[in-house]
Amino acid sequence: MTCPTEGANIYYTTNGADPTVESTAYQRFRIYGKTTVKAIAEKNGLLSEIATAEYALGRCGDPVISLEDGMEFAHSNQVVSIRRRGKDREGVLRYTLDGSDPTSESPVYEGPFVINDSIEVKAKVFSDLYFDSAIVTSSLVRVWENVATPVIDSVASFTGSKAKVVISSATEGASIYYTLDGSVPDTTSAVYTGPIYVTDSCTVKAYAVMPDYLNSAVAAQGVEKVWVIGDALGKPDHVFTTDGDDGSGWIKVDDATAPNGEAMRSGAITHGQSSVLATTVVGPGTLTFSWRTSCEEDALQEWDHVELSVDDTVVQKLDGITAWTNETVRIEGDGEHIVEWRYVKDYVESVGEDAAWVAGYGWVSDYTETQTTDVPVPYTWLRHHDPEIIDEYDAYEAAASAMAANGRNRVWECYAIGLNPTLATSNFRITAFPMKEDGTPDLANIVFEPAQAQWNVPGARAILKGAAELAGPWVEIPANDGGGTASSQGGEPVPRFFKMEVILP
């Protein structure tokens, strides 16, 4: 240390205290770590200002934060690490996560840590031998991803008893909540676990949630129930037609006395005209219905009356002013039968309301092995697993019986592409498929369930056939003892398409 004033005495401290004339008189000395030296000069009782200087063995290197300043991350549990470098190995690395500058009281960095949201990481090395490092800052930004908006797959309108609604989200593992009344869904709404079947017009709304993601947007899909004659007759899935002279077909009317509170009433016709309500059944089977009339009464039933015909043969007539009457008609013979209710007027008088009413239609086929379902399965299996649609087999029976080439008991054919149901490693399951308008199967979204062992139909058997094209020719593929079948050198089945014909006893 030196002083420009000749003859001045210098006094100093190394403990951070301000020096006085009582402090150590200057003579050359050594330092062994980070030291703050303070000194004053004195002459003839006069003191200089205090001079201060800091000394150390070097400077700590600035720490390095693994995620650079401004870096974005998308998911929770993002790992952040901080490393020291250079002479800072002699110091202590401390950090903060609240945006404040680290001090000697801040947490000591002991290893990587995780962050879940936007945060500002600051780090600094403190040392007793070296000058402290600079403060290093890294502002990390959480960019939240949204769960993919659900896709609602359904028809815009439907006829019959119900329509299938399938909801999905492209974000795997997301939970989907939905409503059917048009309200906005939340986590207290119904949880989607599989296909929904709606029975009336509604608006389906759905959104998806998942931990570590923002909730998806709400998807909406309107589904309209279109009224058909079957609704009034208590059989929404059965097809009816109506016609009459001058376009006077049967119409729906509310009738509290009718079996379902609704009925079909003959159209407004005049003398010499008729109004027809018709349907088709696949027999043999038993037809049930209720009817009443309000018209002329005639013992010979040749005046105004309503008549029931099967395949153009009149089997029953009703006239007069009557209450509801329940009828049961047995229809014999395989194949389709045309059933008609025809209100007929003669050429003279009119009495009462001059109309006929039909309600409470029912048809029970003798074939009860199968019924209408998205997955054509044996009736006994369906009865056990889906009892709610136990009485809806009419339409499927008709479709199955229409496959004349199958014979009476060969009731369905299932199609698959690119898989081999007979391999031991495969899940041998029934194929679910929708039918196209041309009567061929739509091969999208093939599903096999349940296993053949679960059919619970003694004597049922399946024949597997394969073909290079869907149109055939179909070649029967026998399963060997190991469950395998003909295959190419690459191990894949030779046929690209498979057809499983199921025969019931």
C-alpha positions as a Python dict, from the first residue, in 0.01 Angstrom:
ca = {
    (1, 'M'): (0, 0, 0),
    (2, 'T'): (119, 352, -68),
    (3, 'C'): (11, 705, 16),
    (4, 'P'): (107, 1017, -182),
    (5, 'T'): (148, 1211, 143),
    (6, 'E'): (506, 1167, 244),
    (7, 'G'): (552, 1043, 596),
    (8, 'A'): (190, 931, 638),
    (9, 'N'): (117, 616, 838),
    (10, 'I'): (-117, 351, 688),
    (11, 'Y'): (-351, 133, 895),
    (12, 'Y'): (-570, -151, 759),
    (13, 'T'): (-820, -429, 831),
    (14, 'T'): (-902, -757, 651),
    (15, 'N'): (-1219, -844, 838),
    (16, 'G'): (-1447, -593, 668),
    (17, 'A'): (-1437, -343, 959),
    (18, 'D'): (-1348, 20, 898),
    (19, 'P'): (-984, 84, 998),
    (20, 'T'): (-874, 335, 1264),
    (21, 'V'): (-534, 440, 1400),
    (22, 'E'): (-582, 147, 1642),
    (23, 'S'): (-588, -99, 1350),
    (24, 'T'): (-286, -291, 1226),
    (25, 'A'): (-10, -70, 1090),
    (26, 'Y'): (66, -152, 732),
    (27, 'Q'): (341, -381, 633),
    (28, 'R'): (337, -620, 342),
    (29, 'F'): (118, -931, 409),
    (30, 'R'): (-33, -1235, 229),
    (31, 'I'): (-395, -1332, 169),
    (32, 'Y'): (-516, -1693, 131),
    (33, 'G'): (-870, -1652, 9),
    (34, 'K'): (-1132, -1397, -79),
    (35, 'T'): (-1047, -1086, 128),
    (36, 'T'): (-1175, -730, 160),
    (37, 'V'): (-893, -493, 256),
    (38, 'K'): (-974, -151, 401),
    (39, 'A'): (-708, 114, 478),
    (40, 'I'): (-664, 478, 594),
    (41, 'A'): (-364, 711, 607),
    (42, 'E'): (-276, 938, 908),
    (43, 'K'): (-39, 1226, 952),
    (44, 'N'): (-30, 1481, 1227),
    (45, 'G'): (-370, 1360, 1348),
    (46, 'L'): (-537, 1408, 1012),
    (47, 'L'): (-706, 1102, 848),
    (48, 'S'): (-760, 1018, 483),
    (49, 'E'): (-1078, 867, 343),
    (50, 'I'): (-1103, 487, 370),
    (51, 'A'): (-980, 299, 67),
    (52, 'T'): (-1129, -43, -6),
    (53, 'A'): (-1010, -324, -232),
    (54, 'E'): (-1133, -684, -278),
    (55, 'Y'): (-897, -967, -355),
    (56, 'A'): (-950, -1336, -435),
    (57, 'L'): (-766, -1629, -594),
    (58, 'G'): (-977, -1592, -910),
    (59, 'R'): (-1343, -1580, -1018),
    (60, 'C'): (-1599, -1860, -1013),
    (61, 'G'): (-1723, -1967, -1353),
    (62, 'D'): (-2084, -1883, -1431),
    (63, 'P'): (-2319, -2182, -1384),
    (64, 'V'): (-2496, -2339, -1683),
    (65, 'I'): (-2872, -2415, -1670),
    (66, 'S'): (-2961, -2713, -1888),
    (67, 'L'): (-3265, -2545, -2047),
    (68, 'E'): (-3175, -2227, -2226),
    (69, 'D'): (-3343, -1898, -2149),
    (70, 'G'): (-3677, -1872, -2328),
    (71, 'M'): (-3707, -2245, -2394),
    (72, 'E'): (-4060, -2387, -2422),
    (73, 'F'): (-4178, -2723, -2289),
    (74, 'A'): (-4511, -2901, -2325),
    (75, 'H'): (-4552, -3148, -2040),
    (76, 'S'): (-4517, -3175, -1664),
    (77, 'N'): (-4213, -3326, -1494),
    (78, 'Q'): (-3974, -3138, -1717),
    (79, 'V'): (-3625, -3205, -1579),
    (80, 'V'): (-3393, -2911, -1518),
    (81, 'S'): (-3029, -2944, -1418),
    (82, 'I'): (-2755, -2689, -1336),
    (83, 'R'): (-2384, -2753, -1365),
    (84, 'R'): (-2081, -2568, -1240),
    (85, 'R'): (-1765, -2511, -1431),
    (86, 'G'): (-1414, -2383, -1379),
    (87, 'K'): (-1302, -2266, -1035),
    (88, 'D'): (-1657, -2264, -902),
    (89, 'R'): (-1591, -2622, -792),
    (90, 'E'): (-1452, -2461, -479),
    (91, 'G'): (-1777, -2275, -421),
    (92, 'V'): (-2141, -2351, -343),
    (93, 'L'): (-2404, -2347, -619),
    (94, 'R'): (-2733, -2196, -505),
    (95, 'Y'): (-3054, -2127, -699),
    (96, 'T'): (-3404, -1980, -682),
    (97, 'L'): (-3728, -2055, -868),
    (98, 'D'): (-3933, -1751, -768),
    (99, 'G'): (-3752, -1492, -979),
    (100, 'S'): (-3550, -1352, -686),
    (101, 'D'): (-3172, -1325, -701),
    (102, 'P'): (-2989, -1607, -522),
    (103, 'T'): (-2817, -1520, -194),
    (104, 'S'): (-2595, -1712, 44),
    (105, 'E'): (-2917, -1825, 212),
    (106, 'S'): (-3081, -1965, -103),
    (107, 'P'): (-3122, -2343, -151),
    (108, 'V'): (-2809, -2535, -241),
    (109, 'Y'): (-2832, -2715, -572),
    (110, 'E'): (-2808, -3088, -504),
    (111, 'G'): (-2924, -3239, -830),
    (112, 'P'): (-3178, -3221, -1114),
    (113, 'F'): (-3531, -3114, -1028),
    (114, 'V'): (-3862, -3109, -1217),
    (115, 'I'): (-4088, -2821, -1311),
    (116, 'N'): (-4452, -2830, -1417),
    (117, 'D'): (-4528, -2477, -1525),
    (118, 'S'): (-4365, -2158, -1651),
    (119, 'I'): (-4086, -2053, -1417),
    (120, 'E'): (-3774, -1837, -1386),
    (121, 'V'): (-3465, -2025, -1271),
    (122, 'K'): (-3172, -1822, -1134),
    (123, 'A'): (-2837, -1965, -1025),
    (124, 'K'): (-2513, -1831, -874),
    (125, 'V'): (-2193, -1982, -732),
    (126, 'F'): (-2072, -1850, -393),
    (127, 'S'): (-1713, -1906, -275),
    (128, 'D'): (-1480, -1816, 14),
    (129, 'L'): (-1173, -1835, -209),
    (130, 'Y'): (-1293, -1691, -538),
    (131, 'F'): (-1511, -1406, -643),
    (132, 'D'): (-1877, -1518, -679),
    (133, 'S'): (-2009, -1597, -1025),
    (134, 'A'): (-2257, -1381, -1207),
    (135, 'I'): (-2626, -1462, -1170),
    (136, 'V'): (-2746, -1679, -1458),
    (137, 'T'): (-3118, -1663, -1546),
    (138, 'S'): (-3328, -1900, -1756),
    (139, 'S'): (-3697, -1817, -1810),
    (140, 'L'): (-3877, -2139, -1909),
    (141, 'V'): (-4222, -2126, -2067),
    (142, 'R'): (-4485, -2401, -2034),
    (143, 'V'): (-4681, -2429, -2357),
    (144, 'W'): (-4993, -2628, -2270),
    (145, 'E'): (-5125, -2875, -2528),
    (146, 'N'): (-5498, -2922, -2572),
    (147, 'V'): (-5655, -3263, -2572),
    (148, 'A'): (-5772, -3339, -2926),
    (149, 'T'): (-6134, -3236, -2975),
    (150, 'P'): (-6356, -3545, -2976),
    (151, 'V'): (-6498, -3674, -3301),
    (152, 'I'): (-6866, -3766, -3281),
    (153, 'D'): (-6951, -4034, -3537),
    (154, 'S'): (-7322, -4075, -3595),
    (155, 'V'): (-7588, -4039, -3858),
    (156, 'A'): (-7751, -3699, -3889),
    (157, 'S'): (-8094, -3859, -3886),
    (158, 'F'): (-8233, -4204, -3827),
    (159, 'T'): (-8552, -4405, -3833),
    (160, 'G'): (-8631, -4697, -3609),
    (161, 'S'): (-8576, -4753, -3239),
    (162, 'K'): (-8225, -4614, -3198),
    (163, 'A'): (-7909, -4478, -3357),
    (164, 'K'): (-7552, -4560, -3266),
    (165, 'V'): (-7317, -4279, -3159),
    (166, 'V'): (-6942, -4338, -3131),
    (167, 'I'): (-6714, -4074, -2976),
    (168, 'S'): (-6336, -4075, -2996),
    (169, 'S'): (-6037, -3849, -2929),
    (170, 'A'): (-5703, -3865, -3106),
    (171, 'T'): (-5531, -3806, -2770),
    (172, 'E'): (-5471, -4156, -2644),
    (173, 'G'): (-5583, -4211, -2287),
    (174, 'A'): (-5808, -3906, -2272),
    (175, 'S'): (-6136, -3929, -2078),
    (176, 'I'): (-6445, -3819, -2269),
    (177, 'Y'): (-6754, -3670, -2106),
    (178, 'Y'): (-7078, -3616, -2296),
    (179, 'T'): (-7435, -3491, -2275),
    (180, 'L'): (-7738, -3566, -2490),
    (181, 'D'): (-7956, -3270, -2395),
    (182, 'G'): (-7749, -3000, -2565),
    (183, 'S'): (-7593, -2877, -2240),
    (184, 'V'): (-7218, -2817, -2219),
    (185, 'P'): (-7050, -3124, -2067),
    (186, 'D'): (-6815, -3114, -1769),
    (187, 'T'): (-6654, -3374, -1545),
    (188, 'T'): (-6987, -3439, -1373),
    (189, 'S'): (-7142, -3543, -1704),
    (190, 'A'): (-7169, -3901, -1826),
    (191, 'V'): (-6837, -4073, -1897),
    (192, 'Y'): (-6806, -4222, -2244),
    (193, 'T'): (-6713, -4590, -2218),
    (194, 'G'): (-6843, -4725, -2547),
    (195, 'P'): (-7103, -4675, -2819),
    (196, 'I'): (-7414, -4480, -2715),
    (197, 'Y'): (-7757, -4562, -2852),
    (198, 'V'): (-7996, -4268, -2873),
    (199, 'T'): (-8368, -4325, -2911),
    (200, 'D'): (-8492, -3977, -2991),
    (201, 'S'): (-8376, -3651, -3148),
    (202, 'C'): (-8094, -3499, -2947),
    (203, 'T'): (-7777, -3294, -2958),
    (204, 'V'): (-7468, -3486, -2854),
    (205, 'K'): (-7195, -3272, -2702),
    (206, 'A'): (-6860, -3405, -2584),
    (207, 'Y'): (-6525, -3286, -2462),
    (208, 'A'): (-6210, -3467, -2353),
    (209, 'V'): (-5980, -3419, -2055),
    (210, 'M'): (-5646, -3565, -1959),
    (211, 'P'): (-5394, -3490, -1687),
    (212, 'D'): (-5114, -3259, -1804),
    (213, 'Y'): (-5327, -3125, -2093),
    (214, 'L'): (-5572, -2843, -2138),
    (215, 'N'): (-5929, -2959, -2188),
    (216, 'S'): (-6039, -3004, -2545),
    (217, 'A'): (-6293, -2790, -2721),
    (218, 'V'): (-6654, -2910, -2709),
    (219, 'A'): (-6773, -3106, -3011),
    (220, 'A'): (-7141, -3112, -3102),
    (221, 'Q'): (-7349, -3330, -3331),
    (222, 'G'): (-7722, -3315, -3388),
    (223, 'V'): (-7905, -3645, -3434),
    (224, 'E'): (-8264, -3630, -3556),
    (225, 'K'): (-8520, -3903, -3503),
    (226, 'V'): (-8737, -3916, -3813),
    (227, 'W'): (-9085, -4045, -3744),
    (228, 'V'): (-9197, -4356, -3931),
    (229, 'I'): (-9519, -4555, -3926),
    (230, 'G'): (-9357, -4820, -3707),
    (231, 'D'): (-9331, -4565, -3424),
    (232, 'A'): (-9709, -4534, -3407),
    (233, 'L'): (-9754, -4910, -3421),
    (234, 'G'): (-9502, -4987, -3148),
    (235, 'K'): (-9241, -5139, -3382),
    (236, 'P'): (-9001, -4862, -3487),
    (237, 'D'): (-8763, -5102, -3663),
    (238, 'H'): (-9028, -5261, -3879),
    (239, 'V'): (-9098, -5114, -4223),
    (240, 'F'): (-9452, -5015, -4319),
    (241, 'T'): (-9590, -4841, -4628),
    (242, 'T'): (-9922, -4674, -4696),
    (243, 'D'): (-10114, -4566, -5003),
    (244, 'G'): (-10467, -4504, -5120),
    (245, 'D'): (-10690, -4357, -5385),
    (246, 'D'): (-10615, -3991, -5447),
    (247, 'G'): (-10310, -4028, -5220),
    (248, 'S'): (-10526, -4100, -4916),
    (249, 'G'): (-10280, -4313, -4718),
    (250, 'W'): (-10314, -4394, -4348),
    (251, 'I'): (-10206, -4126, -4100),
    (252, 'K'): (-10085, -4121, -3740),
    (253, 'V'): (-10332, -4013, -3475),
    (254, 'D'): (-10315, -3979, -3099),
    (255, 'D'): (-10558, -4218, -2932),
    (256, 'A'): (-10551, -4262, -2555),
    (257, 'T'): (-10745, -4587, -2591),
    (258, 'A'): (-10489, -4742, -2826),
    (259, 'P'): (-10225, -4986, -2691),
    (260, 'N'): (-9941, -4732, -2721),
    (261, 'G'): (-10146, -4411, -2712),
    (262, 'E'): (-10099, -4381, -3088),
    (263, 'A'): (-10255, -4550, -3387),
    (264, 'M'): (-10267, -4541, -3765),
    (265, 'R'): (-10599, -4425, -3910),
    (266, 'S'): (-10719, -4493, -4263),
    (267, 'G'): (-10706, -4201, -4503),
    (268, 'A'): (-10997, -3981, -4606),
    (269, 'I'): (-11159, -4161, -4899),
    (270, 'T'): (-11497, -4148, -5070),
    (271, 'H'): (-11731, -4405, -5220),
    (272, 'G'): (-11565, -4681, -5417),
    (273, 'Q'): (-11216, -4605, -5286),
    (274, 'S'): (-10972, -4773, -5047),
    (275, 'S'): (-10678, -4682, -4822),
    (276, 'V'): (-10398, -4937, -4759),
    (277, 'L'): (-10144, -4993, -4480),
    (278, 'A'): (-9890, -5266, -4565),
    (279, 'T'): (-9580, -5443, -4441),
    (280, 'T'): (-9369, -5750, -4517),
    (281, 'V'): (-9282, -6035, -4281),
    (282, 'V'): (-9059, -6337, -4323),
    (283, 'G'): (-9244, -6649, -4219),
    (284, 'P'): (-9349, -6870, -4074),
    (285, 'G'): (-9459, -6676, -3768),
    (286, 'T'): (-9738, -6519, -3568),
    (287, 'L'): (-9889, -6175, -3638),
    (288, 'T'): (-10062, -5980, -3361),
    (289, 'F'): (-10231, -5640, -3375),
    (290, 'S'): (-10528, -5437, -3250),
    (291, 'W'): (-10789, -5267, -3467),
    (292, 'R'): (-11123, -5092, -3450),
    (293, 'T'): (-11370, -4936, -3692),
    (294, 'S'): (-11632, -4663, -3703),
    (295, 'C'): (-11838, -4730, -4013),
    (296, 'E'): (-12141, -4915, -4150),
    (297, 'E'): (-12224, -5254, -4004),
    (298, 'D'): (-12311, -5540, -4236),
    (299, 'A'): (-12341, -5909, -4151),
    (300, 'L'): (-12197, -6000, -4488),
    (301, 'Q'): (-11917, -5741, -4446),
    (302, 'E'): (-11956, -5621, -4803),
    (303, 'W'): (-12029, -5257, -4718),
    (304, 'D'): (-11772, -5019, -4570),
    (305, 'H'): (-11520, -5228, -4372),
    (306, 'V'): (-11152, -5295, -4302),
    (307, 'E'): (-10993, -5621, -4411),
    (308, 'L'): (-10665, -5796, -4340),
    (309, 'S'): (-10502, -5983, -4625),
    (310, 'V'): (-10191, -6200, -4641),
    (311, 'D'): (-10039, -6246, -4984),
    (312, 'D'): (-10356, -6100, -5146),
    (313, 'T'): (-10584, -6340, -4961),
    (314, 'V'): (-10834, -6178, -4720),
    (315, 'V'): (-10816, -6356, -4385),
    (316, 'Q'): (-11017, -6121, -4157),
    (317, 'K'): (-11269, -5836, -4180),
    (318, 'L'): (-11412, -5584, -3934),
    (319, 'D'): (-11696, -5331, -3962),
    (320, 'G'): (-11944, -5138, -3750),
    (321, 'I'): (-11870, -4908, -3457),
    (322, 'T'): (-11635, -5117, -3241),
    (323, 'A'): (-11394, -5093, -2951),
    (324, 'W'): (-11033, -5204, -2984),
    (325, 'T'): (-11009, -5574, -3067),
    (326, 'N'): (-10691, -5779, -3029),
    (327, 'E'): (-10618, -6018, -3312),
    (328, 'T'): (-10374, -6308, -3361),
    (329, 'V'): (-10308, -6443, -3708),
    (330, 'R'): (-10085, -6740, -3786),
    (331, 'I'): (-9886, -6710, -4111),
    (332, 'E'): (-9735, -7028, -4251),
    (333, 'G'): (-9473, -7082, -4517),
    (334, 'D'): (-9111, -6979, -4557),
    (335, 'G'): (-9006, -6657, -4722),
    (336, 'E'): (-9163, -6314, -4748),
    (337, 'H'): (-9533, -6251, -4697),
    (338, 'I'): (-9716, -5928, -4780),
    (339, 'V'): (-9956, -5817, -4506),
    (340, 'E'): (-10215, -5544, -4581),
    (341, 'W'): (-10483, -5362, -4383),
    (342, 'R'): (-10724, -5212, -4635),
    (343, 'Y'): (-11018, -4985, -4548),
    (344, 'V'): (-11273, -5020, -4829),
    (345, 'K'): (-11585, -4812, -4904),
    (346, 'D'): (-11882, -4922, -5109),
    (347, 'Y'): (-12070, -4685, -5339),
    (348, 'V'): (-12338, -4552, -5104),
    (349, 'E'): (-12380, -4440, -4742),
    (350, 'S'): (-12129, -4343, -4472),
    (351, 'V'): (-12173, -4403, -4097),
    (352, 'G'): (-11975, -4285, -3794),
    (353, 'E'): (-11626, -4152, -3853),
    (354, 'D'): (-11601, -4362, -4168),
    (355, 'A'): (-11252, -4496, -4080),
    (356, 'A'): (-11048, -4783, -3941),
    (357, 'W'): (-10760, -4780, -3691),
    (358, 'V'): (-10468, -5020, -3637),
    (359, 'A'): (-10227, -5023, -3344),
    (360, 'G'): (-10007, -5250, -3129),
    (361, 'Y'): (-9842, -5442, -3413),
    (362, 'G'): (-9633, -5748, -3329),
    (363, 'W'): (-9457, -6018, -3530),
    (364, 'V'): (-9289, -6323, -3379),
    (365, 'S'): (-9091, -6529, -3627),
    (366, 'D'): (-9039, -6899, -3576),
    (367, 'Y'): (-8670, -6832, -3636),
    (368, 'T'): (-8530, -6707, -3307),
    (369, 'E'): (-8161, -6788, -3344),
    (370, 'T'): (-8059, -6432, -3431),
    (371, 'Q'): (-8185, -6078, -3408),
    (372, 'T'): (-8098, -5727, -3523),
    (373, 'T'): (-7770, -5608, -3380),
    (374, 'D'): (-7452, -5435, -3494),
    (375, 'V'): (-7277, -5767, -3439),
    (376, 'P'): (-7473, -6059, -3589),
    (377, 'V'): (-7450, -6318, -3314),
    (378, 'P'): (-7657, -6618, -3206),
    (379, 'Y'): (-7978, -6524, -3032),
    (380, 'T'): (-7895, -6710, -2710),
    (381, 'W'): (-7565, -6526, -2672),
    (382, 'L'): (-7735, -6194, -2744),
    (383, 'R'): (-8013, -6266, -2497),
    (384, 'H'): (-7751, -6310, -2226),
    (385, 'H'): (-7536, -6009, -2317),
    (386, 'D'): (-7783, -5755, -2455),
    (387, 'P'): (-8131, -5825, -2312),
    (388, 'E'): (-8256, -5472, -2390),
    (389, 'I'): (-8303, -5555, -2758),
    (390, 'I'): (-8446, -5901, -2712),
    (391, 'D'): (-8753, -5823, -2923),
    (392, 'E'): (-8580, -5663, -3220),
    (393, 'Y'): (-8485, -5964, -3428),
    (394, 'D'): (-8744, -5909, -3705),
    (395, 'A'): (-8529, -5705, -3942),
    (396, 'Y'): (-8225, -5924, -3907),
    (397, 'E'): (-8428, -6240, -3954),
    (398, 'A'): (-8563, -6094, -4275),
    (399, 'A'): (-8215, -6007, -4398),
    (400, 'A'): (-8076, -6346, -4300),
    (401, 'S'): (-8358, -6537, -4462),
    (402, 'A'): (-8316, -6330, -4777),
    (403, 'M'): (-7977, -6499, -4825),
    (404, 'A'): (-8145, -6784, -5007),
    (405, 'A'): (-7815, -6939, -5104),
    (406, 'N'): (-7739, -6991, -4738),
    (407, 'G'): (-8029, -7223, -4678),
    (408, 'R'): (-8266, -7207, -4385),
    (409, 'N'): (-8018, -7231, -4099),
    (410, 'R'): (-7707, -7071, -4246),
    (411, 'V'): (-7799, -6734, -4109),
    (412, 'W'): (-7504, -6507, -4162),
    (413, 'E'): (-7172, -6452, -4331),
    (414, 'C'): (-6892, -6253, -4171),
    (415, 'Y'): (-6609, -6094, -4365),
    (416, 'A'): (-6256, -5995, -4267),
    (417, 'I'): (-5955, -5862, -4453),
    (418, 'G'): (-5586, -5925, -4393),
    (419, 'L'): (-5618, -6158, -4094),
    (420, 'N'): (-5642, -6529, -4036),
    (421, 'P'): (-5897, -6625, -3771),
    (422, 'T'): (-5776, -6986, -3755),
    (423, 'L'): (-5420, -6916, -3646),
    (424, 'A'): (-5352, -7024, -3290),
    (425, 'T'): (-5224, -6675, -3207),
    (426, 'S'): (-5536, -6503, -3340),
    (427, 'N'): (-5850, -6410, -3153),
    (428, 'F'): (-6115, -6620, -3325),
    (429, 'R'): (-6409, -6386, -3308),
    (430, 'I'): (-6728, -6299, -3489),
    (431, 'T'): (-6687, -6014, -3736),
    (432, 'A'): (-6884, -5694, -3683),
    (433, 'F'): (-6950, -5509, -4006),
    (434, 'P'): (-7200, -5259, -4147),
    (435, 'M'): (-7376, -5344, -4473),
    (436, 'K'): (-7361, -5115, -4773),
    (437, 'E'): (-7671, -5022, -4973),
    (438, 'D'): (-7573, -5272, -5244),
    (439, 'G'): (-7587, -5553, -4989),
    (440, 'T'): (-7211, -5607, -4964),
    (441, 'P'): (-7026, -5575, -4634),
    (442, 'D'): (-6833, -5262, -4547),
    (443, 'L'): (-6494, -5395, -4434),
    (444, 'A'): (-6393, -5090, -4228),
    (445, 'N'): (-6339, -5130, -3855),
    (446, 'I'): (-6351, -5509, -3842),
    (447, 'V'): (-6399, -5652, -3493),
    (448, 'F'): (-6415, -6015, -3382),
    (449, 'E'): (-6612, -6090, -3068),
    (450, 'P'): (-6702, -6302, -2883),
    (451, 'A'): (-6495, -6620, -2913),
    (452, 'Q'): (-6673, -6917, -3068),
    (453, 'A'): (-6660, -7096, -2733),
    (454, 'Q'): (-6888, -6826, -2590),
    (455, 'W'): (-7170, -6872, -2842),
    (456, 'N'): (-7363, -7108, -2612),
    (457, 'V'): (-7539, -7263, -2909),
    (458, 'P'): (-7486, -7643, -2902),
    (459, 'G'): (-7412, -7773, -3246),
    (460, 'A'): (-7322, -7438, -3401),
    (461, 'R'): (-7021, -7448, -3627),
    (462, 'A'): (-6829, -7208, -3847),
    (463, 'I'): (-6675, -7270, -4187),
    (464, 'L'): (-6383, -7043, -4279),
    (465, 'K'): (-6331, -6961, -4646),
    (466, 'G'): (-6075, -6740, -4816),
    (467, 'A'): (-6041, -6559, -5149),
    (468, 'A'): (-5803, -6321, -5321),
    (469, 'E'): (-6095, -6086, -5391),
    (470, 'L'): (-6408, -6013, -5196),
    (471, 'A'): (-6623, -6144, -5480),
    (472, 'G'): (-6456, -6486, -5455),
    (473, 'P'): (-6429, -6759, -5560),
    (474, 'W'): (-6433, -6872, -5199),
    (475, 'V'): (-6214, -7166, -5104),
    (476, 'E'): (-6272, -7351, -4780),
    (477, 'I'): (-5969, -7330, -4550),
    (478, 'P'): (-5945, -7629, -4318),
    (479, 'A'): (-5774, -7572, -3986),
    (480, 'N'): (-5497, -7818, -3903),
    (481, 'D'): (-5425, -7964, -3563),
    (482, 'G'): (-5209, -7666, -3476),
    (483, 'G'): (-5481, -7416, -3560),
    (484, 'G'): (-5300, -7293, -3871),
    (485, 'T'): (-5400, -7274, -4234),
    (486, 'A'): (-5253, -7237, -4581),
    (487, 'S'): (-4998, -6958, -4590),
    (488, 'S'): (-4739, -6804, -4816),
    (489, 'Q'): (-4366, -6833, -4766),
    (490, 'G'): (-4372, -6513, -4566),
    (491, 'G'): (-4608, -6664, -4315),
    (492, 'E'): (-4908, -6454, -4420),
    (493, 'P'): (-5230, -6623, -4533),
    (494, 'V'): (-5265, -6673, -4907),
    (495, 'P'): (-5626, -6542, -4918),
    (496, 'R'): (-5652, -6170, -4859),
    (497, 'F'): (-6017, -6190, -4763),
    (498, 'F'): (-6196, -6427, -4531),
    (499, 'K'): (-6559, -6526, -4501),
    (500, 'M'): (-6690, -6712, -4202),
    (501, 'E'): (-7020, -6891, -4262),
    (502, 'V'): (-7194, -6973, -3934),
    (503, 'I'): (-7441, -7262, -3935),
    (504, 'L'): (-7689, -7302, -3652),
    (505, 'P'): (-7855, -7633, -3570),
}
